[in-house]
Amino acid sequence: MQQHFADTLVTRLRELGHPLCVGLDPHLDLIAPLFRRADMRPSAPETAAAVEDLLTAVLDRLVGRVAVVKPQIAFFELLGAAGIGVLERLVARARAAGLLVLLDAKRGDVGSTAAGYAGAYLAPGAACEVDAITLSPYLGLDSLEPFVRCAEANGRGLFTLVKTSNPGSGDLQDREVEGEPVYAVVARALASLTDRLAGPATGWSSLGAVVGATYPEQAERIRSLLPSGLFLIPGYGAQGASAADAVRSFVAGPSGLEGGLVSSSRGVLFPQAAQGASGAKSWERVLDDALDRATDELGDAVA
């Protein structure tokens, strides 16, 4: 039977008891001295190797403790062709270890270009084959259709920008259109696609929404419009939102509150104590402590 992304994800989240998704965002200036090489210029081959060493070590700590990792493609593009090679190898390693991979790429285009993006990441055998991807809906629903077809055919997931966590999101997303904010217009437009990708086992859809933890009231409104859509929730931790804010749009499930993924990158990858790690073992302890804090906090919030 064809895998269904949402059914697979929700089953794993229920087993783990927390919704943490770890973002793989290798900020070069935050990488601990233990992993740094040379001057860490983006164009230097040593920099790509340093990033790969760091994130390989991170992945090894995450296996069996989180369901999903979310590499942000921009940080790998910054490193040029070497960085894309690092991304492809990390994605393959994560999936081989049983982690789901959600690529944060925010793709959005029309026609054959959208189909090309979908095939590049969601088709079986793609060079950078992932389980899910983030999308921008700004070009209209027809721009999402190639991704939806690919998700249907291959059991993949899609997370569409609706209400993002950044302070400037309101510049456009909160503008009123015929009596409701743009983010609500987008959510309403996504409803039929969300129903189309609903999972047979859990009822949750493989087409979800990006909804910032920094706007919990808006998240509740979006939940009313997309009751079966999983939310990808940035803004927890380093951006200031609490665990309670992050899961405010969740609903009761068989094992506690559920309804999406809460993303954290810097809080897990770059705890302050990691800067003073003298060796691999001490760095592992620091990372484990940061991971445990996040999973415990979010686990308590959904219990």
C-alpha positions in Angstrom: 0.0 0.0 0.0 1.3 3.5 -0.9 2.6 5.4 2.1 0.5 8.4 3.1 2.6 11.2 4.5 0.2 12.6 7.1 -0.8 9.1 8.3 2.8 8.1 8.7 3.8 11.4 10.4 0.9 11.5 12.8 1.4 7.9 13.8 5.1 8.6 14.6 4.2 11.8 16.6 1.7 9.9 18.7 4.3 7.3 19.5 6.9 9.9 20.4 4.5 12.0 22.5 5.8 15.4 21.2 5.5 17.4 17.9 9.1 18.7 17.7 10.6 19.1 14.2 14.3 20.0 14.2 15.3 22.6 11.6 18.7 22.0 10.0 19.7 25.6 9.5 23.5 25.7 9.6 24.2 29.4 10.4 27.9 29.6 9.8 28.5 32.1 12.5 26.9 29.9 15.1 28.8 26.7 14.4 30.8 25.7 17.5 34.6 25.8 17.4 34.7 22.0 17.6 33.3 21.8 14.0 34.7 25.0 12.5 37.4 24.8 9.8 39.7 27.5 8.4 37.9 30.9 8.0 34.4 29.4 7.2 34.0 31.4 4.0 30.9 30.1 2.2 32.9 29.4 -1.0 35.6 27.4 0.8 35.4 23.7 0.4 36.3 23.3 4.1 33.2 25.1 5.1 30.9 22.6 3.3 32.8 19.8 5.0 32.3 21.5 8.4 28.6 21.8 7.8 28.3 18.2 6.8 30.3 17.0 9.8 28.1 19.1 12.2 24.7 18.0 10.7 25.8 14.4 10.4 26.6 14.4 14.1 23.2 16.1 14.8 21.3 13.5 12.7 22.9 10.7 14.6 21.6 12.2 17.9 18.0 12.7 16.5 17.3 9.2 15.2 14.5 7.7 17.2 13.9 10.9 19.2 12.1 13.1 16.6 9.9 12.2 13.7 11.0 15.0 11.3 14.0 17.1 10.3 13.6 20.3 8.2 16.7 21.4 6.3 16.4 25.0 5.1 17.7 25.0 1.5 19.1 28.5 1.6 21.9 27.7 3.9 23.1 24.9 1.5 22.7 27.1 -1.6 24.9 29.6 0.1 27.8 27.1 -0.1 27.3 26.6 -3.9 27.5 23.2 -5.6 29.3 21.7 -2.6 26.5 22.7 -0.3 23.9 21.1 -2.5 25.9 17.9 -2.5 25.9 18.1 1.3 22.2 18.6 1.4 21.6 15.6 -0.9 23.8 13.3 1.3 22.2 14.5 4.5 18.7 14.0 3.2 19.6 10.5 2.1 21.2 9.7 5.4 18.2 11.0 7.4 15.6 9.0 5.4 17.7 5.9 5.5 17.8 6.2 9.3 14.0 6.4 9.4 13.6 10.2 9.8 11.0 12.0 7.6 12.6 15.0 5.8 10.7 18.2 5.2 12.6 20.5 2.8 12.0 24.2 3.6 12.3 25.6 0.1 9.1 27.7 -0.2 8.7 26.9 -3.9 6.1 28.5 -6.0 5.8 28.7 -9.8 3.5 27.8 -12.7 3.1 25.1 -15.3 6.1 23.1 -16.3 8.4 25.0 -13.8 6.2 23.9 -10.9 6.2 20.4 -12.2 10.0 20.5 -12.4 10.3 21.6 -8.8 7.9 18.9 -7.7 9.8 16.2 -9.6 13.1 17.5 -8.3 12.1 16.8 -4.7 9.0 14.7 -4.4 9.4 12.1 -7.2 10.9 8.7 -6.3 14.5 8.5 -7.3 15.0 12.3 -7.3 18.6 13.4 -6.5 17.3 15.2 -3.4 14.2 13.1 -2.7 12.3 14.3 0.4 9.1 13.4 2.1 7.6 16.9 2.1 8.2 20.5 1.0 7.1 24.0 1.8 5.3 26.0 -0.9 4.2 29.6 -1.6 0.6 30.0 -2.8 1.1 33.5 -4.1 0.8 32.5 -7.8 -2.5 30.9 -7.3 -4.0 27.4 -6.9 -2.9 26.2 -10.3 0.7 26.7 -9.2 0.1 24.2 -6.4 -1.5 21.6 -8.6 1.7 19.9 -9.9 2.8 19.5 -6.3 -0.6 18.1 -5.3 -0.5 15.5 -8.1 3.0 14.5 -7.2 2.0 14.2 -3.5 -1.0 12.1 -4.4 1.0 9.8 -6.6 4.0 9.3 -4.2 2.6 9.7 -0.7 4.4 13.1 0.0 3.5 16.1 2.1 3.0 19.8 1.3 3.0 22.8 3.7 1.8 26.0 2.2 2.5 29.4 3.6 -0.5 30.9 5.2 0.4 33.0 8.3 4.1 33.2 8.8 6.0 34.0 12.1 8.1 37.0 11.0 7.1 40.4 12.3 6.4 41.8 8.8 4.0 39.0 7.9 1.1 41.4 8.5 2.2 43.8 5.7 0.3 41.6 3.3 -1.1 38.6 5.2 -3.3 40.7 7.5 -4.6 43.0 4.7 -8.4 42.9 4.4 -10.0 41.4 1.3 -13.8 41.5 1.2 -14.0 41.6 4.9 -11.3 39.0 5.9 -7.5 39.0 6.1 -5.5 37.6 3.3 -4.3 34.7 5.4 -7.9 33.6 5.9 -8.6 33.9 2.2 -5.6 31.6 1.5 -6.6 29.1 4.1 -10.2 29.0 2.7 -8.9 28.5 -0.8 -6.7 25.5 0.4 -9.6 23.7 2.0 -10.6 21.6 -1.0 -7.0 20.6 -1.6 -6.6 19.7 2.0 -9.7 17.4 1.7 -8.2 15.8 -1.4 -5.1 14.7 0.4 -6.8 13.5 3.6 -5.3 10.3 5.1 -7.4 7.1 5.3 -6.0 6.1 8.7 -5.9 9.3 10.7 -8.0 11.8 8.7 -5.2 14.3 8.7 -4.2 15.8 5.4 -0.9 15.7 3.6 -1.5 19.3 2.5 -0.9 21.5 5.5 -0.2 25.1 6.3 2.7 27.1 7.7 1.3 29.0 10.7 3.6 30.9 13.0 3.6 30.3 16.8 4.0 34.0 17.2 0.4 34.5 16.1 -1.7 32.0 18.2 -5.0 33.8 17.8 -4.7 33.8 14.0 -3.6 30.1 14.2 -6.9 29.3 15.9 -8.8 31.0 13.1 -6.9 29.1 10.5 -7.7 25.9 12.3 -11.4 26.6 12.0 -10.9 26.9 8.2 -8.6 23.9 7.8 -9.7 21.4 10.5 -7.8 18.5 8.9 -4.7 20.3 7.8 -1.5 19.7 9.7 0.3 22.9 10.6 4.1 23.5 10.4 4.7 25.9 13.2 7.8 28.1 13.2 8.5 30.8 15.9 8.9 28.5 18.9 11.9 29.1 21.1 14.5 31.5 19.6 11.8 33.6 18.0 10.0 34.1 21.3 6.9 31.9 21.2 6.2 29.5 24.1 5.3 25.8 23.8 1.7 26.7 24.8 1.5 29.3 22.0 2.9 26.8 19.5 0.3 24.2 20.1 -2.7 26.5 20.7 -4.2 25.4 17.3 -3.9 21.7 18.1 -7.0 19.6 18.8 -7.6 16.5 20.9 -6.4 13.2 19.5 -6.2 9.6 20.9 -2.8 10.3 22.6 -3.2 14.0 23.5 -3.3 17.3 21.5 -2.2 17.0 17.9 -2.4 18.9 14.6 1.1 19.6 13.4 4.8 20.1 13.8 6.6 22.7 16.0 9.9 23.7 14.4 13.0 24.6 16.3 16.4 25.1 14.8 18.8 27.4 16.8 17.5 26.2 20.1 18.5 22.6 19.4 21.5 23.0 17.0 23.2 25.9 18.7 22.8 26.0 22.5 25.2 28.4 24.1 27.1 25.8 26.0 28.1 24.1 22.7 30.5 26.9 22.0 32.7 25.7 24.9 32.5 22.0 24.1 36.0 20.5 24.3 35.3 17.3 22.5 32.6 15.2 20.8 31.3 13.7 24.0 30.8 17.0 25.7 29.1 18.5 22.6 26.8 15.5 22.5 25.8 16.0 26.1 25.0 19.7 25.4 22.9 18.8 22.3 21.1 16.0 24.1 20.2 18.4 26.9 18.8 21.0 24.5 16.9 18.3 22.6 15.5 16.9 25.9 14.4 20.4 27.0 12.5 21.0 23.8 10.8 17.6 23.6 9.9 17.7 27.3 8.4 21.2 27.0 6.4 20.4 23.9 5.4 17.0 25.3 4.0 18.6 28.4 2.1 21.1 26.2 0.3 18.4 24.3 -0.2 15.9 27.1 
